[in-house]
Amino acid sequence: MNEKALSLGLSTTHFVTPHGLDDDEHYTTAYELALITDYALNNETFTSIVGTKNYTITINGNPKLISNTNELLGVLNRCLWS
């Protein structure tokens, strides 16, 4: 991730863990996080995942509905294109 960040020109971003939990050496800026997001949104699989409101998974044979809590999902595009 750090190599990728550098290749994207991000100079104030550093990753320590893959899960993103707190660590003093795990940091970025709001601007660079926006650049990472812009880059990620060019990936069709990522865009599909983050654009999904609800999805049912099965754990040990039991269905579990998981929901995206992003309140802008489905609203932002309507606001921009209305």
MOPAC internal coordinates of N, CA, C and O (Angstrom, degrees):
PM7 1SCF
backbone

  N    0.0000 0     0.00 0     0.00 0    0    0    0
  C    1.4561 1     0.00 0     0.00 0    1    0    0
  C    1.5313 1   110.34 1     0.00 0    2    1    0
  O    1.2310 1   120.47 1   139.94 1    3    2    1
  N    1.3248 1   116.71 1   -40.06 1    3    2    1
  C    1.4610 1   118.78 1   179.76 1    5    3    2
  C    1.5211 1   111.72 1   -65.70 1    6    5    3
  O    1.2310 1   120.39 1   141.47 1    7    6    5
  N    1.3428 1   116.86 1   -38.53 1    7    6    5
  C    1.4647 1   119.60 1   176.07 1    9    7    6
  C    1.5242 1   110.58 1   -63.13 1   10    9    7
  O    1.2310 1   120.27 1   138.14 1   11   10    9
  N    1.3344 1   117.08 1   -41.86 1   11   10    9
  C    1.4622 1   121.17 1   179.58 1   13   11   10
  C    1.5240 1   110.04 1   -64.63 1   14   13   11
  O    1.2310 1   120.59 1   137.59 1   15   14   13
  N    1.3318 1   116.47 1   -42.41 1   15   14   13
  C    1.4636 1   120.38 1   178.46 1   17   15   14
  C    1.5287 1   110.34 1   -58.90 1   18   17   15
  O    1.2310 1   120.62 1   135.01 1   19   18   17
  N    1.3042 1   116.42 1   -44.99 1   19   18   17
  C    1.4687 1   119.69 1   178.72 1   21   19   18
  C    1.5224 1   111.08 1   -64.18 1   22   21   19
  O    1.2310 1   120.22 1   140.73 1   23   22   21
  N    1.3393 1   117.18 1   -39.27 1   23   22   21
  C    1.4663 1   119.52 1  -179.86 1   25   23   22
  C    1.5233 1   111.74 1   -66.83 1   26   25   23
  O    1.2310 1   120.50 1   156.84 1   27   26   25
  N    1.3392 1   116.65 1   -23.16 1   27   26   25
  C    1.4668 1   121.22 1   176.60 1   29   27   26
  C    1.5271 1   111.71 1   -87.94 1   30   29   27
  O    1.2310 1   120.71 1  -178.89 1   31   30   29
  N    1.3380 1   116.24 1     1.11 1   31   30   29
  C    1.4617 1   120.54 1   178.82 1   33   31   30
  C    1.5165 1   114.20 1    81.79 1   34   33   31
  O    1.2310 1   120.46 1  -161.22 1   35   34   33
  N    1.3195 1   116.73 1    18.78 1   35   34   33
  C    1.4644 1   121.15 1  -178.80 1   37   35   34
  C    1.5213 1   108.94 1   -87.90 1   38   37   35
  O    1.2310 1   120.68 1   -66.88 1   39   38   37
  N    1.3149 1   116.30 1   113.12 1   39   38   37
  C    1.4662 1   120.22 1  -174.85 1   41   39   38
  C    1.5270 1   113.35 1  -101.36 1   42   41   39
  O    1.2310 1   119.89 1   168.43 1   43   42   41
  N    1.3215 1   117.82 1   -11.57 1   43   42   41
  C    1.4702 1   119.73 1  -179.32 1   45   43   42
  C    1.5275 1   110.71 1  -121.20 1   46   45   43
  O    1.2310 1   121.19 1  -144.49 1   47   46   45
  N    1.3346 1   115.34 1    35.51 1   47   46   45
  C    1.4624 1   121.75 1   177.20 1   49   47   46
  C    1.5193 1   107.80 1  -126.78 1   50   49   47
  O    1.2310 1   120.77 1   -45.28 1   51   50   49
  N    1.3341 1   116.13 1   134.72 1   51   50   49
  C    1.4639 1   121.17 1   177.19 1   53   51   50
  C    1.5150 1   108.84 1  -147.66 1   54   53   51
  O    1.2310 1   121.06 1   -49.41 1   55   54   53
  N    1.3164 1   115.57 1   130.59 1   55   54   53
  C    1.4632 1   121.75 1   179.89 1   57   55   54
  C    1.5180 1   110.19 1  -106.82 1   58   57   55
  O    1.2310 1   120.94 1   -35.64 1   59   58   57
  N    1.3317 1   115.81 1   144.36 1   59   58   57
  C    1.4553 1   121.68 1   176.93 1   61   59   58
  C    1.5219 1   109.94 1  -117.66 1   62   61   59
  O    1.2310 1   120.77 1   136.56 1   63   62   61
  N    1.3188 1   116.12 1   -43.44 1   63   62   61
  C    1.4569 1   120.70 1  -175.85 1   65   63   62
  C    1.5313 1   109.68 1  -122.51 1   66   65   63
  O    1.2310 1   119.93 1   -27.37 1   67   66   65
  N    1.3200 1   117.73 1   152.63 1   67   66   65
  C    1.4606 1   119.54 1   179.01 1   69   67   66
  C    1.5234 1   113.24 1   -74.43 1   70   69   67
  O    1.2310 1   119.80 1   160.05 1   71   70   69
  N    1.3255 1   117.98 1   -19.95 1   71   70   69
  C    1.4635 1   120.81 1  -177.00 1   73   71   70
  C    1.5199 1   112.97 1   -91.57 1   74   73   71
  O    1.2310 1   119.56 1   166.73 1   75   74   73
  N    1.3151 1   118.45 1   -13.27 1   75   74   73
  C    1.4536 1   121.29 1   175.44 1   77   75   74
  C    1.5182 1   116.27 1    79.92 1   78   77   75
  O    1.2310 1   120.36 1  -169.34 1   79   78   77
  N    1.3329 1   116.92 1    10.66 1   79   78   77
  C    1.4635 1   118.63 1   177.68 1   81   79   78
  C    1.5211 1   110.08 1   -68.87 1   82   81   79
  O    1.2310 1   120.95 1   -18.97 1   83   82   81
  N    1.3172 1   115.78 1   161.03 1   83   82   81
  C    1.4638 1   121.71 1  -173.68 1   85   83   82
  C    1.5225 1   113.80 1   -52.44 1   86   85   83
  O    1.2310 1   121.95 1   -44.88 1   87   86   85
  N    1.3104 1   113.86 1   135.12 1   87   86   85
  C    1.4496 1   123.43 1   172.71 1   89   87   86
  C    1.5201 1   105.31 1  -160.50 1   90   89   87
  O    1.2310 1   119.86 1   -42.49 1   91   90   89
  N    1.3211 1   117.88 1   137.51 1   91   90   89
  C    1.4612 1   120.58 1  -177.87 1   93   91   90
  C    1.5296 1   113.11 1   -60.19 1   94   93   91
  O    1.2310 1   120.36 1   155.26 1   95   94   93
  N    1.3205 1   116.91 1   -24.74 1   95   94   93
  C    1.4593 1   120.50 1  -179.29 1   97   95   94
  C    1.5310 1   113.14 1   -97.98 1   98   97   95
  O    1.2310 1   120.57 1  -168.20 1   99   98   97
  N    1.3162 1   116.51 1    11.80 1   99   98   97
  C    1.4730 1   122.34 1   178.71 1  101   99   98
  C    1.5305 1   106.18 1  -108.83 1  102  101   99
  O    1.2310 1   119.94 1   -70.51 1  103  102  101
  N    1.3471 1   117.73 1   109.49 1  103  102  101
  C    1.4649 1   119.77 1  -174.61 1  105  103  102
  C    1.5194 1   111.86 1  -154.41 1  106  105  103
  O    1.2310 1   121.56 1   -18.52 1  107  106  105
  N    1.3217 1   114.62 1   161.48 1  107  106  105
  C    1.4568 1   123.03 1   172.59 1  109  107  106
  C    1.5286 1   106.80 1  -160.79 1  110  109  107
  O    1.2310 1   120.72 1     2.71 1  111  110  109
  N    1.3114 1   116.22 1  -177.29 1  111  110  109
  C    1.4638 1   121.23 1   174.45 1  113  111  110
  C    1.5236 1   107.83 1  -115.74 1  114  113  111
  O    1.2310 1   120.43 1   -16.13 1  115  114  113
  N    1.3081 1   116.77 1   163.87 1  115  114  113
  C    1.4616 1   120.10 1   177.51 1  117  115  114
  C    1.5295 1   110.19 1   -60.45 1  118  117  115
  O    1.2310 1   120.55 1   139.90 1  119  118  117
  N    1.3117 1   116.56 1   -40.10 1  119  118  117
  C    1.4632 1   120.72 1   179.82 1  121  119  118
  C    1.5238 1   111.39 1   -63.12 1  122  121  119
  O    1.2310 1   120.72 1   132.21 1  123  122  121
  N    1.3289 1   116.22 1   -47.79 1  123  122  121
  C    1.4548 1   119.12 1  -178.48 1  125  123  122
  C    1.5314 1   111.49 1   -69.67 1  126  125  123
  O    1.2310 1   119.91 1   148.36 1  127  126  125
  N    1.3207 1   117.77 1   -31.64 1  127  126  125
  C    1.4628 1   120.39 1   174.69 1  129  127  126
  C    1.5283 1   109.77 1   -64.43 1  130  129  127
  O    1.2310 1   120.20 1   142.17 1  131  130  129
  N    1.3248 1   117.22 1   -37.83 1  131  130  129
  C    1.4642 1   121.02 1   176.09 1  133  131  130
  C    1.5309 1   110.35 1   -64.92 1  134  133  131
  O    1.2310 1   119.78 1   141.47 1  135  134  133
  N    1.3284 1   118.02 1   -38.53 1  135  134  133
  C    1.4668 1   120.91 1   177.36 1  137  135  134
  C    1.5346 1   110.79 1   -65.63 1  138  137  135
  O    1.2310 1   120.26 1   139.80 1  139  138  137
  N    1.3377 1   117.11 1   -40.20 1  139  138  137
  C    1.4634 1   121.38 1   177.45 1  141  139  138
  C    1.5281 1   109.39 1   -62.20 1  142  141  139
  O    1.2310 1   120.70 1   135.51 1  143  142  141
  N    1.3265 1   116.27 1   -44.49 1  143  142  141
  C    1.4601 1   120.95 1  -179.93 1  145  143  142
  C    1.5243 1   110.87 1   -63.37 1  146  145  143
  O    1.2310 1   120.36 1   136.20 1  147  146  145
  N    1.3197 1   116.92 1   -43.80 1  147  146  145
  C    1.4655 1   120.86 1   178.36 1  149  147  146
  C    1.5205 1   110.25 1   -59.55 1  150  149  147
  O    1.2310 1   120.19 1   137.67 1  151  150  149
  N    1.3236 1   117.23 1   -42.33 1  151  150  149
  C    1.4567 1   121.57 1   178.10 1  153  151  150
  C    1.5299 1   110.19 1   -64.06 1  154  153  151
  O    1.2310 1   120.35 1   133.73 1  155  154  153
  N    1.3233 1   116.93 1   -46.27 1  155  154  153
  C    1.4735 1   121.49 1  -178.07 1  157  155  154
  C    1.5269 1   111.81 1   -62.74 1  158  157  155
  O    1.2310 1   120.09 1   145.03 1  159  158  157
  N    1.3198 1   117.43 1   -34.97 1  159  158  157
  C    1.4627 1   120.56 1  -178.49 1  161  159  158
  C    1.5287 1   112.91 1   -68.67 1  162  161  159
  O    1.2310 1   119.94 1   170.93 1  163  162  161
  N    1.3178 1   117.71 1    -9.07 1  163  162  161
  C    1.4614 1   121.14 1   173.36 1  165  163  162
  C    1.5261 1   111.58 1   -80.13 1  166  165  163
  O    1.2310 1   120.34 1   170.71 1  167  166  165
  N    1.3294 1   116.96 1    -9.29 1  167  166  165
  C    1.4600 1   122.53 1   178.38 1  169  167  166
  C    1.5248 1   108.13 1   -92.90 1  170  169  167
  O    1.2310 1   120.11 1   -62.91 1  171  170  169
  N    1.3351 1   117.40 1   117.09 1  171  170  169
  C    1.4669 1   121.31 1  -175.04 1  173  171  170
  C    1.5271 1   112.92 1   -60.18 1  174  173  171
  O    1.2310 1   120.00 1   142.49 1  175  174  173
  N    1.3267 1   117.60 1   -37.51 1  175  174  173
  C    1.4626 1   120.59 1  -179.83 1  177  175  174
  C    1.5246 1   110.26 1   -65.89 1  178  177  175
  O    1.2310 1   120.41 1   133.99 1  179  178  177
  N    1.3183 1   116.82 1   -46.01 1  179  178  177
  C    1.4707 1   121.15 1   178.46 1  181  179  178
  C    1.5204 1   110.30 1   -60.81 1  182  181  179
  O    1.2310 1   120.38 1   133.48 1  183  182  181
  N    1.3294 1   116.88 1   -46.52 1  183  182  181
  C    1.4640 1   121.46 1  -179.39 1  185  183  182
  C    1.5243 1   111.13 1   -59.78 1  186  185  183
  O    1.2310 1   120.43 1   139.46 1  187  186  185
  N    1.3206 1   116.79 1   -40.54 1  187  186  185
  C    1.4611 1   120.44 1   178.29 1  189  187  186
  C    1.5266 1   111.38 1   -64.93 1  190  189  187
  O    1.2310 1   120.54 1   136.64 1  191  190  189
  N    1.3165 1   116.57 1   -43.36 1  191  190  189
  C    1.4674 1   120.50 1  -178.82 1  193  191  190
  C    1.5262 1   110.83 1   -63.98 1  194  193  191
  O    1.2310 1   119.86 1   129.42 1  195  194  193
  N    1.3278 1   117.88 1   -50.58 1  195  194  193
  C    1.4661 1   119.53 1  -176.57 1  197  195  194
  C    1.5269 1   112.22 1   -73.13 1  198  197  195
  O    1.2310 1   120.42 1   165.35 1  199  198  197
  N    1.3431 1   116.80 1   -14.65 1  199  198  197
  C    1.4567 1   120.65 1   178.26 1  201  199  198
  C    1.5167 1   113.61 1   -94.10 1  202  201  199
  O    1.2310 1   120.15 1  -174.72 1  203  202  201
  N    1.3102 1   117.31 1     5.28 1  203  202  201
  C    1.4638 1   121.81 1  -178.83 1  205  203  202
  C    1.5241 1   110.17 1   -91.69 1  206  205  203
  O    1.2310 1   120.40 1   -56.09 1  207  206  205
  N    1.3393 1   116.84 1   123.91 1  207  206  205
  C    1.4711 1   120.56 1  -179.17 1  209  207  206
  C    1.5218 1   112.22 1   -76.54 1  210  209  207
  O    1.2310 1   120.23 1   134.67 1  211  210  209
  N    1.3287 1   117.16 1   -45.33 1  211  210  209
  C    1.4642 1   121.78 1  -177.62 1  213  211  210
  C    1.5145 1   109.35 1  -138.73 1  214  213  211
  O    1.2310 1   121.22 1   -32.24 1  215  214  213
  N    1.3341 1   115.26 1   147.76 1  215  214  213
  C    1.4616 1   120.41 1   178.52 1  217  215  214
  C    1.5237 1   107.99 1  -151.69 1  218  217  215
  O    1.2310 1   120.74 1   -42.55 1  219  218  217
  N    1.3030 1   116.18 1   137.45 1  219  218  217
  C    1.4568 1   120.10 1   178.23 1  221  219  218
  C    1.5175 1   109.32 1  -102.62 1  222  221  219
  O    1.2310 1   121.27 1   -55.12 1  223  222  221
  N    1.3250 1   115.17 1   124.88 1  223  222  221
  C    1.4558 1   121.40 1   175.71 1  225  223  222
  C    1.5267 1   108.06 1  -110.50 1  226  225  223
  O    1.2310 1   120.53 1   -17.61 1  227  226  225
  N    1.3143 1   116.59 1   162.39 1  227  226  225
  C    1.4558 1   120.78 1   177.68 1  229  227  226
  C    1.5208 1   108.73 1  -118.16 1  230  229  227
  O    1.2310 1   120.98 1   -55.54 1  231  230  229
  N    1.3248 1   115.74 1   124.46 1  231  230  229
  C    1.4615 1   122.21 1   178.68 1  233  231  230
  C    1.5209 1   107.56 1  -120.67 1  234  233  231
  O    1.2310 1   120.71 1   -61.75 1  235  234  233
  N    1.3287 1   116.25 1   118.25 1  235  234  233
  C    1.4724 1   121.39 1  -179.17 1  237  235  234
  C    1.5271 1   111.58 1    52.46 1  238  237  235
  O    1.2310 1   120.54 1  -140.33 1  239  238  237
  N    1.3158 1   116.58 1    39.67 1  239  238  237
  C    1.4540 1   121.12 1   177.52 1  241  239  238
  C    1.5168 1   115.16 1    81.99 1  242  241  239
  O    1.2310 1   120.27 1  -179.77 1  243  242  241
  N    1.3194 1   117.08 1     0.23 1  243  242  241
  C    1.4628 1   121.32 1  -179.26 1  245  243  242
  C    1.5240 1   110.39 1  -108.94 1  246  245  243
  O    1.2310 1   120.10 1   -53.50 1  247  246  245
  N    1.3279 1   117.41 1   126.50 1  247  246  245
  C    1.4665 1   119.82 1   178.15 1  249  247  246
  C    1.5278 1   110.84 1   -71.81 1  250  249  247
  O    1.2310 1   121.13 1   -38.08 1  251  250  249
  N    1.3292 1   115.45 1   141.92 1  251  250  249
  C    1.4656 1   121.49 1   178.53 1  253  251  250
  C    1.5239 1   107.31 1  -137.22 1  254  253  251
  O    1.2310 1   120.62 1   -58.71 1  255  254  253
  N    1.3332 1   116.42 1   121.29 1  255  254  253
  C    1.4590 1   121.68 1   177.84 1  257  255  254
  C    1.5237 1   108.55 1   -83.68 1  258  257  255
  O    1.2310 1   120.82 1   -54.45 1  259  258  257
  N    1.3260 1   116.03 1   125.55 1  259  258  257
  C    1.4571 1   120.19 1   173.76 1  261  259  258
  C    1.5244 1   107.22 1  -113.11 1  262  261  259
  O    1.2310 1   120.97 1   -36.97 1  263  262  261
  N    1.3251 1   115.75 1   143.03 1  263  262  261
  C    1.4622 1   120.60 1  -175.30 1  265  263  262
  C    1.5201 1   110.87 1  -126.31 1  266  265  263
  O    1.2310 1   120.76 1   -38.43 1  267  266  265
  N    1.2987 1   116.15 1   141.57 1  267  266  265
  C    1.4505 1   123.19 1   175.96 1  269  267  266
  C    1.5279 1   107.54 1   -77.10 1  270  269  267
  O    1.2310 1   119.82 1   -51.48 1  271  270  269
  N    1.3201 1   117.94 1   128.52 1  271  270  269
  C    1.4636 1   121.81 1  -177.28 1  273  271  270
  C    1.5343 1   113.19 1   -93.90 1  274  273  271
  O    1.2310 1   120.17 1  -174.10 1  275  274  273
  N    1.3281 1   117.28 1     5.90 1  275  274  273
  C    1.4595 1   121.03 1   179.15 1  277  275  274
  C    1.5286 1   108.94 1   -69.74 1  278  277  275
  O    1.2310 1   120.46 1   -71.30 1  279  278  277
  N    1.3202 1   116.73 1   108.70 1  279  278  277
  C    1.4630 1   121.36 1  -176.82 1  281  279  278
  C    1.5310 1   112.99 1   -69.16 1  282  281  279
  O    1.2310 1   120.03 1   162.98 1  283  282  281
  N    1.3204 1   117.55 1   -17.02 1  283  282  281
  C    1.4682 1   120.41 1   178.54 1  285  283  282
  C    1.5224 1   112.49 1   -85.38 1  286  285  283
  O    1.2310 1   120.34 1   167.85 1  287  286  285
  N    1.3260 1   116.95 1   -12.15 1  287  286  285
  C    1.4578 1   120.93 1  -178.49 1  289  287  286
  C    1.5300 1   110.05 1   -61.36 1  290  289  287
  O    1.2310 1   121.00 1   -60.64 1  291  290  289
  N    1.3235 1   115.70 1   119.36 1  291  290  289
  C    1.4541 1   121.03 1  -179.51 1  293  291  290
  C    1.5196 1   114.13 1    86.52 1  294  293  291
  O    1.2310 1   120.09 1   169.88 1  295  294  293
  N    1.3249 1   117.43 1   -10.12 1  295  294  293
  C    1.4554 1   121.26 1  -179.05 1  297  295  294
  C    1.5247 1   110.88 1  -102.17 1  298  297  295
  O    1.2310 1   120.38 1   138.35 1  299  298  297
  N    1.3053 1   116.88 1   -41.65 1  299  298  297
  C    1.4547 1   121.53 1  -174.44 1  301  299  298
  C    1.5201 1   112.11 1   -59.17 1  302  301  299
  O    1.2310 1   119.83 1   132.92 1  303  302  301
  N    1.3125 1   117.94 1   -47.08 1  303  302  301
  C    1.4729 1   119.80 1  -179.49 1  305  303  302
  C    1.5200 1   111.32 1   -63.39 1  306  305  303
  O    1.2310 1   119.78 1   142.38 1  307  306  305
  N    1.3217 1   118.03 1   -37.62 1  307  306  305
  C    1.4723 1   119.79 1   177.70 1  309  307  306
  C    1.5235 1   110.20 1   -63.27 1  310  309  307
  O    1.2310 1   120.28 1   141.12 1  311  310  309
  N    1.3273 1   117.07 1   -38.88 1  311  310  309
  C    1.4677 1   120.25 1  -179.14 1  313  311  310
  C    1.5235 1   110.70 1   -67.89 1  314  313  311
  O    1.2310 1   120.57 1   140.39 1  315  314  313
  N    1.3303 1   116.51 1   -39.61 1  315  314  313
  C    1.4638 1   119.40 1  -177.05 1  317  315  314
  C    1.5184 1   112.96 1   -73.71 1  318  317  315
  O    1.2310 1   120.17 1   149.30 1  319  318  317
  N    1.3188 1   117.28 1   -30.70 1  319  318  317
  C    1.4488 1   119.68 1  -172.85 1  321  319  318
  C    1.5268 1   113.45 1  -107.90 1  322  321  319
  O    1.2310 1   119.48 1  -176.97 1  323  322  321
  N    1.3215 1   118.59 1     3.03 1  323  322  321
  C    1.4668 1   120.80 1  -179.34 1  325  323  322
  C    1.5132 1   110.64 1   -77.13 1  326  325  323
  O    1.2310 1   120.10 1   180.00 1  327  326  325

